């Protein structure tokens, strides 16, 4: 028994292709219908779905992590051209760039030609395109029609004739005009349709059709793909997308250069006013005091003091720049302000930190327009900005301390020079002070002029941050849909759906459907299978019949006979789990089959609660075994011959006893009676009550050599079979073998008994044999 159990466990899930085919082939009309529907749907899909062409372009991004930047240009422009490759992929697909592409190409006003099965885009076949006057507010779900006259280049629209480039009021919101189509190739149509679609909605559709990925992990080249039903439009979208990206990048860089230039110009205007005031002061002083020249001592003093004052001015200038930078860095809303210049500050670390801060703030502004405030990308950039700010503040404070120290030293030196002015005449001393102020302001003004020229050069030399490696080129053949792939899916899908629905339906059934389920749920062998009899006759076996069911009972008889010859099993107990599984039907026909085979057979009806065996035999139910067990009848009285077969005898149940039948069966007389019958008959078939609710079968089992346990197709709950092994360990039924009864045909057809075997075996019974049934 243990070896048999292990073998079943090893083969529990073994189901090869042949078994799968035999199990489901009986449903071939269902699969055929699914296949026809699937292929038809695939044909309609290919008929109504426009083919998609794919365009490809390649762009080199100057990525700071992978070294694709130009140091010479960066040195001249003072503006970093470094880019994060991952961020630039998102910038390419930002809403502002996509909307600009939609507006530049006029994609918000698609034009169509009427086709036989679907509308076809007239992007290259229409001689004109449509341009909206107000491209921000567009919304007209209505479809409009127009015709084009190539002879005089006019458009007939709304029953009126309009020239090209003439504005037409379409409704209260939209004003349009027809312009020449630069991509026009040829056309066989004369009438076209168009719609006006919101540019934001079109931009979203364009975004879904564009795919960007790095060429390789070690490269800063981006491969950009676009799929569209018009190859030329796919190329135009990619080329315009790259152009809009470069334009946006240049605009951002120009903003930085302009801010720097504005700051320098403001300082120049202020210093220029101060310089004019000093020059007027010198002129007035000389004319009023008659001072023309100073002495040698004054010249020496002036040189020393002027040098120190220039240094003090530079230090003050640097301190002012540091104050501006600190004010910008400390400000929380600095993202929208003007980036201060680090003019005169020689520390390269400060410039690098400010550049990093500006780049981070610029990235923040880009993503803020396309993503939510709490998005992971914005949060990461904010964290980066918060890390840079303290470093800049610390650098500024360190430089301020150094500059303040230098300033104090210069002030002490000037105080020493001022003490020597006591020996200089008052007029000469006053003139020296004025000249010193003029020299300081002049040096500052010259310095600002130099920085202004550098800022102008920086703005003029700004170049895009990307290089077009390959312009967009569309494929010659469509990339989707692929007919071969579609038809292959259409051919495979019906079988998957069909097998899936059939399997799910049968798996969710809580009743036993397949022989394989019985084999999986219990270790006991299946000794026979009996098909469902549509005639509903209680006697399915007779000497002259060669019906399918008769042959199945003969097979069951042979299997029992082989077992009987080996183990001398001539006492057979027939039971089941619950009422209605056909145990009495099996017992009557099995006994008849043995009798036909010239075996003297007796059928003992011990289902005292619900006796039914006596009815098909047309014999009286009383007296029976019940009367014998109560001492009201003798053995010879209750053994009755039947008219079904010469060798078939039946012992009816008799009248139901007044007390519980189980107690009656335990009085010892049953064993005595069975021993008596064993001397008279070759086979004793005992029909007893189901084991699910009554214990009669367990009482009688020790007196029998074999137990036929009847399981009915689509009737017996699986849960009872799951408990059969466990229950039999405590309440033992002797030598159990299972009979699978009432197997009905599955699928389409009359003789496909695939349910019974679970492998789809088909029994072809001759028509004349069925006539006998």
URWO-V116474 format. One line per field, one symbol per residue. ss: DSSP state (H for helix, E for strand, L for the rest). A space follows every 50 residues. Layout:
ss->???
This chain:
ss->LHHHHHHHHHLLLLLLHHHHHHHHHHHHHHHHHHHHHHHHHHHHHHHHLL LEEEEEEEEEELELLLLLLLHHHHHHHLLLLLELHHHHHHHHLLHHHHHH HHHHHLLLLLEEELLLLLLEELLLLLLEEEEELLLLLLLEEEEEEEEEEL LLLEEEELLEEEELLLLEELLLLLEEEEEELLLLLLLLLLEEEEEELLHH HHHHHHHHHEEEEELLLLLLEEEEEEEELLHHHHHHHHHHHHHHHHHHHH HHHHHHHHHHHHHHHHHHHHHHHHHHHHHHHHHHHHHHHLLLLLLHHHHH HHHHHHHHHHHHHHHHHHHHHHHHHHHHHHLLLHHHLLLLLLLLLLLHHH HHHHHHHHHHHHHHHHHHLLLLLLLHHHHHHHHHHHHHHHHHHHHHHHHH HHHHHHHHHHHHHHHHHHHHHHHLLHHHHHHHHHHHHHHHHHHHHHHHHH HHHHHHHHHHLLLLLEEEEEEEEELLLLLELLHHHHHHHHHHHHHHHHHH HHHHHHHLLLELLLHHHHHHHLLLLEEEEEELLLLLLLLLLLLLLLLHHH HHHHHHHHHHHHHHHHHLLLEEEEEELLLLLLHHHHHHHHHHHHHHLLLL EEEEEELLLLLLHHHHHLLLLLLLHHHHHLLLLLHHHHEEELLLLLLEEE ELLLLLLLLLHHHHHLLLHHHHHHHHHHHHLLEEEEEELLLLLLLHHHHH HLLLLEEEEEEELLLLEHHHHHHHHHHHHHLLLLLEEEEEEEELLLLLLL LLLHHHHLLLLLLLLLHHHHHHL
